[in-house]
Amino acid sequence: MNFFLIADIISVLLDIYETIIVLNVLGSWIDPFNNMAFFRIIKKISDPYLKIFKVNIFIGGRGFDFSAIIGLMVLEFIRSLFGMAF
């Protein structure tokens, strides 16, 4: 099997997962109480990965979760590793 094909498949899968993470962030703004089934599914897919990077920083009495930012940065780092390997 062609190694470039494998790298392309991994890149597409990373793109899909990054989109799911972004949808999770948008869902937390649009539907903060998880009433919509679509955002519940997105949350079930992305939360196991994002829990690894759970970091809450309290600023001005409010908590900000930076797990999505850190998770996306790690996925981009993985993508760059595959880009250099192939």
C-alpha positions in Angstrom: 0.0 0.0 0.0 1.2 3.5 -0.8 2.5 5.4 2.2 1.2 8.7 0.8 -2.3 7.2 0.7 -2.1 6.2 4.3 -0.9 9.7 5.2 -3.8 11.2 3.2 -6.3 8.9 5.0 -4.9 9.9 8.4 -5.1 13.6 7.4 -8.7 13.3 6.4 -9.6 11.5 9.7 -7.8 14.2 11.7 -9.8 16.8 9.7 -13.1 15.1 10.6 -12.2 14.9 14.2 -11.0 18.5 14.4 -14.4 19.5 12.9 -16.2 17.4 15.6 -14.2 19.2 18.3 -15.1 22.6 16.8 -18.7 21.6 16.7 -18.5 20.6 20.3 -17.2 24.0 21.2 -20.0 25.7 19.2 -22.5 23.3 20.8 -21.4 24.4 24.2 -22.4 28.0 23.3 -25.5 27.2 21.3 -26.9 24.5 23.5 -25.2 24.7 26.9 -27.7 22.2 28.6 -27.3 19.5 25.9 -31.0 19.5 24.9 -30.3 18.9 21.2 -29.5 15.3 20.1 -27.0 16.4 17.5 -24.8 18.1 20.0 -25.1 15.2 22.5 -23.7 12.9 19.8 -20.9 15.3 19.1 -20.1 15.6 22.8 -20.0 11.8 23.2 -17.6 11.5 20.3 -15.2 14.3 21.4 -15.3 14.3 25.2 -13.2 11.2 25.8 -10.3 12.8 23.9 -10.8 16.3 25.4 -10.9 15.0 28.9 -7.2 14.2 28.6 -6.5 17.9 28.3 -9.1 19.3 30.8 -7.7 22.5 32.1 -10.0 25.0 33.8 -8.7 28.5 34.4 -10.8 30.9 36.5 -10.7 34.5 35.3 -13.0 37.0 36.8 -15.0 34.5 38.7 -15.7 32.4 35.5 -14.2 29.1 34.5 -12.7 28.8 31.0 -12.0 25.3 29.6 -9.0 25.2 27.3 -9.2 21.5 26.5 -10.4 22.1 22.9 -7.6 24.4 22.1 -5.0 22.1 23.6 -6.6 19.1 21.9 -6.6 20.8 18.5 -3.0 21.8 18.9 -2.1 18.1 19.6 -4.0 16.9 16.6 -2.1 19.5 14.4 1.2 18.3 15.9 0.3 14.7 15.0 -0.6 15.8 11.5 2.8 17.5 11.2 4.5 14.3 12.3 2.8 12.4 9.6 3.6 15.1 7.1 7.3 14.8 7.9 7.3 11.0 8.0 5.8 10.6 4.5 
